[in-house]
Amino acid sequence: MKKELIGLLPDELKAELVSLGEKPFRAKQLWHWLYNKGETDFFKMTTLAKTFQARLNELYTVTHPKIVTEQNSVDGTRKWLMEFQDGKQVECVYIPESDRGAVCISTQVGCAQGCKFCHTGTQRMMRNLTAGEIVGQFMAARDSYGEWPTPTDETRYLSNIVVMGMGEPLCNFENLKSALKIAMDGDGLAISKRRITVSTSGVAKYIPELADLGVKLAVSLHAPNDEIRNQIMPVNRKYPLDVLIAACKEYQKRCERRQFITMEYVLLKDINDQPKHAEELMKLVDGLEVKFNLIPFHSWDGAPFEPSSNNTMHRFAKILESNYFAAPVRRSRGEDIMAACGQLKSAKGKKDS
């Protein structure tokens, strides 16, 4: 079976080529074709000798996830159902802004976290994605927009990566770490570490290590106390709020520069959306530099919760803002194509549920 090259780190790619008797500099040439040009056909890599092209074609493969379906929202959001070599599928979303755009990528097929408000959590966990499958989603998104070779920051549409798709990123940390190192490499995809955000449901063990990568942190908090969080987020039983907050403080301590943490907070009617909950939240994050991202609950068939009213959400935001916290209520994007927060689910997962 041919070996997949997408997902190998630079030193790993160099070792592969040296094992074939090639000079180490060939790895840099090949890397440029893979990640700057986005080329998947060895015979179109014109700076490589024909004998080298043939040898690569004999032993290796270069694969981007297959786009099974593509949906476009009225607000410009684009969602893809992507399929890997074994037939497993995930959803990936592009969210455009006026001056940039973020690709929301997944790290697992399904999810084992079981957050009660999340549609993805109703799909059983199937497997972790490889490093190549994680970074490959961004590459397939570039295929969709024709954004090859790697453009400058001033001209690119796909400028940011948010690891907020299907799965818990920190439960697949080693593959995530390799994928992000590939994405950040300046000779390839060249995504600045300042333009990468990793969201976790609260797997505290690996949170400080995100500071070592230099990427931004978002925490799916969603509750101001352990009692509520235990009810809606099973991860809290292993990593309760005191442990989670301590890990966040360690993350900020390790950061090279001042780095705010985004606390994501889905507002659920009569569960976590009252003024007393806002007051608890502010006490909880004391000692951290945070900004809140208040998220309307996006319902789905069988959902056990209802969304908070618009007035309730803005009252909640006003309490936080009056105490000098940034707390915007997020504008829903892609809801008409089930691409909004908490709505992602693979097609096969939908059939199985």
C-alpha positions, 0 to 999 in steps of 0.5 A, spaced: 500 500 500 502 506 498 504 511 503 500 518 504 505 524 504 500 529 507 500 529 514 508 528 515 512 533 518 518 536 515 523 532 518 519 526 517 518 527 509 526 529 509 527 522 512 522 518 507 526 521 501 533 520 504 531 513 505 530 513 498 537 515 496 535 522 495 538 529 497 535 532 503 533 538 499 528 534 495 524 534 501 523 542 501 522 542 493 516 537 494 514 540 501 513 546 496 509 543 491 504 539 496 503 545 501 504 552 497 502 549 490 497 544 493 499 539 487 496 532 488 499 529 481 507 528 482 507 528 474 505 535 474 511 537 479 515 540 474 521 542 478 522 534 480 526 530 475 522 525 471 525 519 475 524 522 481 516 523 480 516 516 477 519 513 484 514 518 488 508 515 484 510 508 485 511 509 493 506 514 495 500 518 494 497 525 496 490 525 498 485 531 499 479 529 502 473 528 497 468 533 497 461 529 497 457 535 498 457 542 498 452 547 500 452 555 500 448 559 505 444 565 504 449 569 508 456 566 504 457 561 509 459 554 505 459 547 508 462 541 505 461 534 507 468 531 506 470 523 505 476 520 507 479 514 504 476 509 509 469 512 507 468 516 514 466 523 513 466 529 517 463 536 516 467 542 514 465 550 514 468 556 511 465 562 515 467 569 511 467 576 514 469 582 510 476 582 511 478 575 512 475 568 513 475 562 517 475 555 516 472 551 521 475 544 521 474 537 525 478 533 529 474 526 530 469 522 526 463 523 531 464 525 538 465 522 545 464 528 549 456 528 549 454 535 551 447 535 551 446 541 547 450 539 541 448 535 535 454 533 533 454 529 540 448 525 538 453 521 533 457 516 536 465 517 536 468 513 530 475 514 530 480 520 531 482 523 524 490 523 522 494 529 522 493 529 514 486 528 515 485 534 519 490 539 515 487 536 509 480 539 510 483 546 510 487 544 503 480 541 500 477 548 502 482 551 498 481 547 492 473 549 493 475 556 492 481 555 487 486 559 492 492 556 490 498 557 490 498 560 497 496 567 497 499 573 501 495 575 507 492 581 503 489 577 498 487 570 501 480 569 503 481 563 507 485 566 512 484 563 519 483 556 522 478 555 527 478 548 530 471 548 532 468 542 528 466 535 530 470 532 535 474 534 541 481 537 539 484 535 545 482 528 545 486 527 539 492 532 541 498 529 538 495 529 531 492 536 532 499 538 534 502 535 527 497 538 523 497 545 526 505 545 525 504 543 518 499 549 517 503 554 520 509 552 516 511 559 512 514 555 506 507 551 505 500 553 507 503 559 511 497 560 516 500 565 522 499 562 529 495 568 531 490 566 526 489 559 529 484 558 534 483 551 538 476 550 542 476 545 547 470 543 551 475 543 557 480 537 557 484 541 562 490 536 561 493 539 554 490 546 555 497 549 557 501 546 551 496 550 546 500 556 549 507 553 547 504 552 540 502 559 540 495 558 538 489 562 541 484 558 546 477 558 546 473 554 551 466 551 551 464 554 558 457 554 557 455 554 565 457 558 571 458 553 576 459 545 577 452 543 578 449 546 571 456 544 567 455 537 570 448 536 567 450 539 560 457 537 559 459 530 562 467 532 561 466 537 567 466 530 571 473 529 570 475 536 569 471 540 574 471 548 573 477 549 578 481 544 574 479 548 568 480 555 570 487 553 573 489 550 566 487 556 563 491 561 568 497 556 566 496 557 559 496 565 559 502 564 564 506 561 558 503 565 552 509 569 549 504 575 549 498 578 552 493 573 550 485 573 551 481 567 552 475 566 549 469 563 553 464 560 549 457 560 552 451 557 549 445 561 552 439 555 554 432 558 556 432 557 564 438 553 564 444 558 564 441 565 562 439 568 568 442 575 571 445 570 577 448 566 572 452 572 569 454 574 576 457 567 577 461 567 571 464 574 572 467 571 579 469 564 576 473 568 571 477 572 576 484 572 575 483 571 567 483 575 561 477 573 557 472 575 553 465 572 552 462 569 546 455 569 547 452 564 542 444 563 541 442 555 541 441 552 535 435 547 535 435 541 532 430 535 532 430 532 538 434 537 542 432 537 549 433 545 550 430 551 548 433 558 545 433 564 550 429 570 548 433 575 544 431 580 550 434 575 555 441 574 551 442 582 551 440 583 558 445 577 560 450 581 555 449 587 558 451 585 565 457 582 563 459 589 559 457 593 564 463 590 568 468 591 562 467 584 559 467 584 552 460 580 551 457 580 544 452 576 542 454 572 536 450 573 529 448 566 527 451 564 520 449 558 516 443 556 520 439 555 514 444 549 511 445 546 519 452 549 519 451 553 525 455 552 532 453 545 535 449 543 528 455 539 525 454 532 523 456 527 518 451 524 513 452 517 515 451 519 523 445 522 521 442 516 518 445 512 524 441 516 529 
